[in-house]
Amino acid sequence: QHYFIQSNLSSMPGSSNSDKAELVNEEVTYDFELSDDGDSVTFEEVGEEGEEEGEGEEEDEEDLDELHGHKRLHVIKKGKERALKLLVVVENFRLGFYATFLFLFFLGVVITTQLRDDDYGKILRDAFGVVSICVYVDFPPATYILPNLWVVALLFMEAYILCSVFRVWVVKEEEKVSHAFFVGYTLAMVYVSISLILFTTIFAVQPDMTEPVTVKIHTAPYTNLTIAMGVLAVMVTWFGETVAWKGIDLFPGFRYINLLMVGLQISTIPVKLVHHINCLANLEEGLWWNSKTSPRTNLFLQIFDYIFLLSVVAWPTFQSAYLSYKREKTHCVYAVLMDNRKGKAEVKDSGEPYFD
């Protein structure tokens, strides 16, 4: 690495008083380079050529200053080296997840309703007393196609989680949030990431009342995901209110609607947990109540299921679409990509071998 220092020659040892008098106001710039083994330093006085190089560096710095431009892709020029700067609108990934997720269920509804003529909801009705939208992705021929779409949705959300963690890391370094906030946020996002991966199990294990263990293995990842999506909603809101949504011209009522939806989601999660535990603990009669003989309870649970879908799917889809529309006005991140090799022209000038 090269560093530039400036020293007043009047402070150099061995110079006479007269020399000091003549050079007291004169400054010379030195360029020094560390050896490969780090044991020696080579100094070289920089003359007019160095000043010209400095001017060139100022021009390069102007290119670097464009890091905060609004182009999706920008080529950074520094000398003969090149790098790519990408503007990453983090909310685009979350929108991609929900859009793919909705398309997945839409396709599941079409395939299941058009290609099956049996009572495909009977298993869930017998086990839980109500039929959720999961019934459209649980059985063939939907399971022949939908797992592929789930992989796409999963990639979108994993990318969102990764960018979100790096974004919080940056603001932590900028002292906008505490270290404890960063650790808590990261752990929460890791949990959400693992939960989404485990959710893939529902496509691999189909519920069968003749084999009760399949119902439990099939349902457990979904039950866990309901908790994880609540954690995600809290993290989005927590970071948004703390940093990301500050200084953004959001439509009136955005924050209040969001808090309402998060509140609804958090309140429905315990209900769904109790419901699932009751049914899975005893598939025949239920642990606390029998879902087969409790129509009013089932109606109550069905209403809560609709509220849950409103808060966990409908609102986040709209929210991420709205924030994606804001693009660079939201809290984005920049990714700078560069390699560890010299540019072609620079290699040829140095006489080093270059392979086309």
C-alpha positions as CSV (number, residue, x, y, z in Angstrom):
1,Q,0.0,0.0,0.0
2,H,1.1,3.6,-0.7
3,Y,0.6,6.4,1.8
4,F,1.3,10.1,1.4
5,I,2.9,12.2,4.2
6,Q,4.0,15.7,4.4
7,S,6.9,16.9,6.7
8,N,8.5,20.2,7.4
9,L,12.2,19.9,6.5
10,S,13.1,22.2,9.4
11,S,12.5,19.2,11.7
12,M,14.8,16.8,9.9
13,P,17.9,15.8,11.9
14,G,21.3,16.9,10.6
15,S,20.1,20.2,9.1
16,S,21.8,23.4,10.3
17,N,20.1,26.4,11.8
18,S,20.6,28.3,8.5
19,D,19.1,25.4,6.6
20,K,16.2,25.6,9.0
21,A,15.8,29.3,8.4
22,E,15.7,28.7,4.6
23,L,13.4,25.7,4.7
24,V,11.1,26.6,7.5
25,N,8.3,27.4,5.2
26,E,9.1,24.7,2.6
27,E,7.2,21.5,2.5
28,V,8.1,18.4,0.5
29,T,5.8,15.4,-0.1
30,Y,7.2,11.9,0.2
31,D,5.7,8.6,-1.1
32,F,6.7,5.6,1.0
33,E,6.1,1.9,0.3
34,L,6.2,-1.0,2.7
35,S,8.2,-4.0,1.6
36,D,6.4,-7.3,1.1
37,D,7.8,-8.7,4.3
38,G,6.9,-5.5,6.2
39,D,10.4,-5.0,7.6
40,S,11.5,-2.0,5.5
41,V,10.1,1.2,4.2
42,T,11.2,2.9,1.0
43,F,10.8,6.7,0.7
44,E,10.7,8.6,-2.5
45,E,10.3,12.3,-3.0
46,V,7.3,13.2,-5.1
47,G,7.9,16.0,-7.6
48,E,5.8,17.6,-10.2
49,E,4.9,14.2,-11.6
50,G,3.5,13.3,-8.2
51,E,1.5,16.4,-8.2
52,E,0.0,15.5,-11.5
53,E,-0.8,12.1,-10.1
54,G,-2.5,13.8,-7.2
55,E,-4.6,15.7,-9.6
56,G,-5.6,12.5,-11.3
57,E,-6.5,11.0,-7.9
58,E,-8.8,14.0,-7.3
59,E,-10.5,13.1,-10.6
60,D,-10.8,9.5,-9.4
61,E,-12.3,10.7,-6.2
62,E,-14.9,12.5,-8.1
63,D,-15.9,9.2,-9.6
64,L,-16.0,7.7,-6.1
65,D,-18.2,10.5,-5.0
66,E,-20.7,9.2,-7.4
67,L,-21.3,6.2,-5.1
68,H,-24.4,8.0,-3.9
69,G,-25.9,8.4,-7.3
70,H,-29.2,6.8,-8.2
71,K,-28.2,4.6,-11.1
72,R,-28.8,0.9,-10.7
73,L,-25.4,0.1,-12.1
74,H,-22.4,2.4,-12.4
75,V,-18.8,1.8,-13.4
76,I,-16.3,3.3,-11.0
77,K,-13.0,4.4,-12.6
78,K,-9.9,4.7,-10.5
79,G,-6.8,5.0,-12.6
80,K,-6.8,2.0,-14.9
81,E,-8.8,-0.1,-12.5
82,R,-12.5,-0.6,-12.8
83,A,-15.3,-1.6,-10.3
84,L,-19.0,-2.0,-10.5
85,K,-21.3,-0.1,-8.1
86,L,-24.8,-1.5,-7.7
87,L,-27.7,0.3,-6.2
88,V,-29.7,-2.3,-4.2
89,V,-33.2,-1.3,-3.2
90,V,-33.6,-3.8,-0.4
91,E,-37.4,-3.7,-0.5
92,N,-37.3,-5.1,-4.0
93,F,-36.3,-8.5,-2.6
94,R,-39.2,-8.6,-0.1
95,L,-41.6,-7.6,-2.8
96,G,-40.2,-10.4,-5.0
97,F,-40.8,-12.9,-2.2
98,Y,-44.5,-11.9,-1.7
99,A,-45.2,-11.6,-5.4
100,T,-43.8,-15.1,-6.0
101,F,-45.6,-16.4,-2.9
102,L,-48.9,-15.1,-4.1
103,F,-48.4,-16.4,-7.6
104,L,-47.5,-19.8,-6.1
105,F,-50.8,-20.0,-4.2
106,F,-52.8,-18.7,-7.1
107,L,-51.4,-21.4,-9.3
108,G,-52.0,-23.9,-6.5
109,V,-55.7,-22.9,-6.3
110,V,-56.1,-23.3,-10.1
111,I,-54.4,-26.7,-10.3
112,T,-56.1,-28.1,-7.2
113,T,-59.6,-26.9,-8.1
114,Q,-59.4,-27.8,-11.7
115,L,-57.6,-31.1,-11.6
116,R,-58.9,-32.7,-8.5
117,D,-62.5,-33.8,-8.0
118,D,-62.3,-35.3,-4.5
119,D,-62.8,-33.6,-1.2
120,Y,-59.2,-32.5,-0.8
121,G,-60.0,-30.4,2.3
122,K,-61.3,-33.4,4.3
123,I,-58.0,-34.2,5.9
124,L,-57.4,-30.7,7.3
125,R,-61.1,-30.4,8.3
126,D,-60.9,-33.6,10.2
127,A,-57.7,-32.7,11.9
128,F,-58.2,-29.0,12.6
129,G,-61.9,-28.3,12.1
130,V,-61.1,-25.6,9.5
131,V,-59.5,-25.6,6.1
132,S,-56.8,-23.0,5.4
133,I,-55.3,-22.0,2.1
134,C,-52.5,-24.4,2.6
135,V,-54.8,-27.1,1.3
136,Y,-54.1,-25.8,-2.3
137,V,-50.4,-26.6,-2.0
138,D,-50.5,-29.8,0.0
139,F,-51.5,-32.5,-2.6
140,P,-50.7,-33.6,-6.1
141,P,-50.6,-32.4,-8.8
142,A,-49.9,-29.1,-7.3
143,T,-46.9,-30.5,-5.4
144,Y,-45.3,-31.4,-8.8
145,I,-44.9,-27.8,-9.7
146,L,-45.1,-25.5,-6.7
147,P,-41.9,-26.5,-4.9
148,N,-40.0,-25.0,-7.8
149,L,-41.7,-21.6,-7.3
150,W,-41.1,-21.8,-3.6
151,V,-37.3,-22.0,-4.3
152,V,-37.6,-18.7,-6.2
153,A,-39.5,-17.1,-3.4
154,L,-37.0,-18.4,-0.9
155,L,-34.1,-16.9,-2.8
156,F,-35.8,-13.5,-2.8
157,M,-36.3,-13.6,1.0
158,E,-32.9,-14.9,1.7
159,A,-31.4,-12.0,-0.4
160,Y,-33.6,-9.6,1.5
161,I,-32.4,-11.0,4.9
162,L,-28.8,-10.8,3.8
163,C,-29.0,-7.2,2.5
164,S,-31.0,-6.2,5.6
165,V,-28.3,-7.5,8.0
166,F,-25.6,-5.7,6.1
167,R,-27.7,-2.5,6.1
168,V,-28.1,-2.7,9.8
169,W,-24.4,-3.4,10.1
170,V,-23.6,-0.2,8.2
171,V,-25.9,2.0,10.4
172,K,-24.4,0.4,13.5
173,E,-21.0,1.5,12.3
174,E,-22.5,4.9,11.8
175,E,-23.7,4.8,15.4
176,K,-27.3,5.2,14.4
177,V,-28.2,2.0,16.3
178,S,-26.5,0.2,19.2
179,H,-24.4,-3.0,19.0
180,A,-27.2,-4.8,21.0
181,F,-29.7,-3.7,18.3
182,F,-27.5,-5.2,15.6
183,V,-27.0,-8.5,17.4
184,G,-30.7,-8.8,18.2
185,Y,-31.7,-7.9,14.6
186,T,-29.2,-10.4,13.2
187,L,-30.3,-13.3,15.4
188,A,-33.9,-12.6,14.6
189,M,-33.2,-12.6,10.9
190,V,-31.2,-15.8,11.1
191,Y,-34.2,-17.4,12.8
192,V,-36.5,-16.2,10.0
193,S,-34.1,-17.5,7.4
194,I,-33.9,-21.0,9.0
195,S,-37.7,-21.1,9.4
196,L,-38.3,-20.3,5.7
197,I,-35.9,-23.2,4.8
198,L,-37.7,-25.6,7.1
199,F,-41.0,-24.6,5.6
200,T,-39.9,-26.5,2.4
201,T,-40.8,-29.7,4.4
202,I,-44.5,-29.2,3.7
203,F,-44.0,-30.0,0.0
204,A,-42.0,-33.1,0.9
205,V,-44.4,-34.6,3.5
206,Q,-48.1,-34.8,2.6
207,P,-50.6,-35.1,5.5
208,D,-52.3,-38.5,5.8
209,M,-54.7,-39.3,8.7
210,T,-53.9,-43.0,8.5
211,E,-50.3,-42.0,9.4
212,P,-50.7,-39.3,12.1
213,V,-47.0,-38.5,12.2
214,T,-47.2,-37.1,8.6
215,V,-49.8,-34.6,9.8
216,K,-47.5,-33.4,12.6
217,I,-44.4,-33.2,10.5
218,H,-46.3,-31.4,7.7
219,T,-47.9,-28.9,10.1
220,A,-44.9,-28.1,12.4
221,P,-42.9,-26.1,9.8
222,Y,-46.0,-24.0,9.1
223,T,-46.7,-23.4,12.8
224,N,-43.1,-22.2,13.2
225,L,-43.3,-20.0,10.1
226,T,-46.3,-18.1,11.6
227,I,-44.0,-17.1,14.5
228,A,-41.1,-16.3,12.2
229,M,-43.3,-14.0,10.0
230,G,-44.4,-12.2,13.1
231,V,-40.7,-11.8,14.1
232,L,-40.0,-10.4,10.6
233,A,-42.9,-7.9,10.9
234,V,-41.5,-6.7,14.2
235,M,-38.0,-6.4,12.8
236,V,-39.2,-4.5,9.7
237,T,-41.1,-2.1,11.9
238,W,-38.4,-1.7,14.5
239,F,-35.7,-0.9,12.0
240,G,-38.1,1.3,9.9
241,E,-39.2,3.4,12.8
242,T,-35.6,3.7,14.2
243,V,-33.7,4.4,10.9
244,A,-35.1,3.4,7.5
245,W,-38.4,5.3,7.4
246,K,-37.0,8.6,8.8
247,G,-36.9,11.4,6.3
248,I,-39.1,9.6,3.8
249,D,-42.3,11.2,2.6
250,L,-44.7,8.3,3.4
251,F,-48.4,8.6,2.8
252,P,-50.5,9.8,5.7
253,G,-51.4,6.9,8.1
254,F,-48.7,4.6,6.8
255,R,-47.1,4.1,10.2
256,Y,-50.5,3.8,12.0
257,I,-51.7,1.2,9.5
258,N,-48.5,-0.7,9.9
259,L,-48.7,-0.7,13.7
260,L,-52.3,-1.9,13.4
261,M,-51.3,-4.8,11.1
262,V,-48.4,-5.8,13.2
263,G,-50.6,-5.8,16.2
264,L,-53.2,-7.9,14.5
265,Q,-50.6,-10.4,13.4
266,I,-49.0,-10.7,16.8
267,S,-52.4,-11.2,18.4
268,T,-53.4,-14.0,16.0
269,I,-50.2,-15.9,16.4
270,P,-51.0,-17.2,19.9
271,V,-54.5,-18.2,18.8
272,K,-53.0,-20.3,15.9
273,L,-50.4,-21.8,18.2
274,V,-53.0,-22.9,20.7
275,H,-55.2,-24.2,17.9
276,H,-52.4,-26.3,16.4
277,I,-51.2,-27.7,19.7
278,N,-54.7,-28.7,20.6
279,C,-55.2,-30.6,17.3
280,L,-51.7,-32.1,16.9
281,A,-51.5,-33.3,20.5
282,N,-54.7,-35.5,19.9
283,L,-55.8,-35.8,16.3
284,E,-58.9,-37.7,17.3
285,E,-60.5,-35.6,20.1
286,G,-58.2,-32.7,20.6
287,L,-56.2,-31.8,23.7
288,W,-58.6,-29.2,25.1
289,W,-61.6,-29.3,22.7
290,N,-62.8,-31.5,19.9
291,S,-62.7,-29.6,16.6
292,K,-65.1,-32.0,15.1
293,T,-67.9,-31.0,17.5
294,S,-67.1,-27.3,18.0
295,P,-68.6,-25.3,15.1
296,R,-68.6,-22.0,16.9
297,T,-65.0,-22.4,17.9
298,N,-64.1,-23.4,14.3
299,L,-65.9,-20.2,13.0
300,F,-63.9,-18.1,15.5
301,L,-60.7,-19.8,14.3
302,Q,-61.6,-19.3,10.7
303,I,-62.1,-15.5,11.2
304,F,-58.7,-15.3,13.0
305,D,-57.1,-17.2,10.0
306,Y,-58.5,-14.5,7.6
307,I,-57.1,-11.7,9.9
308,F,-53.8,-13.5,10.0
309,L,-53.6,-13.7,6.2
310,L,-54.5,-10.0,5.9
311,S,-51.7,-9.0,8.2
312,V,-49.0,-11.5,7.2
313,V,-49.6,-11.5,3.4
314,A,-51.8,-8.7,2.1
315,W,-50.3,-5.8,4.1
316,P,-46.6,-6.7,3.7
317,T,-47.1,-7.2,0.0
318,F,-48.6,-3.7,-0.3
319,Q,-46.0,-2.3,2.0
320,S,-43.0,-3.7,0.2
321,A,-44.5,-2.6,-3.2
322,Y,-45.0,0.9,-1.9
323,L,-41.5,1.2,-0.5
324,S,-40.1,-0.3,-3.7
325,Y,-41.9,2.4,-5.6
326,K,-40.0,4.9,-3.5
327,R,-36.8,3.3,-4.8
328,E,-33.7,5.3,-3.8
329,K,-35.7,7.4,-1.4
330,T,-35.9,4.4,0.8
331,H,-33.0,3.0,2.8
332,C,-30.9,1.3,0.1
333,V,-27.5,-0.3,0.1
334,Y,-24.6,0.0,-2.4
335,A,-22.6,-3.1,-3.5
336,V,-19.2,-2.4,-5.0
337,L,-17.7,-5.3,-6.9
338,M,-14.1,-5.4,-8.0
339,D,-11.5,-8.1,-8.6
340,N,-8.0,-8.5,-7.1
341,R,-6.2,-8.3,-10.5
342,K,-4.7,-5.3,-12.3
343,G,-6.4,-3.9,-15.3
344,K,-5.2,-5.1,-18.8
345,A,-3.6,-1.8,-19.8
346,E,-1.8,-1.5,-16.4
347,V,-0.5,-5.0,-16.7
348,K,0.9,-4.5,-20.2
349,D,2.5,-1.2,-19.1
350,S,4.2,-2.9,-16.2
351,G,5.6,-5.7,-18.5
352,E,4.0,-8.5,-16.4
353,P,2.6,-11.5,-18.3
354,Y,-1.1,-11.1,-19.3
355,F,-3.3,-13.9,-20.6
356,D,-6.2,-12.9,-22.9
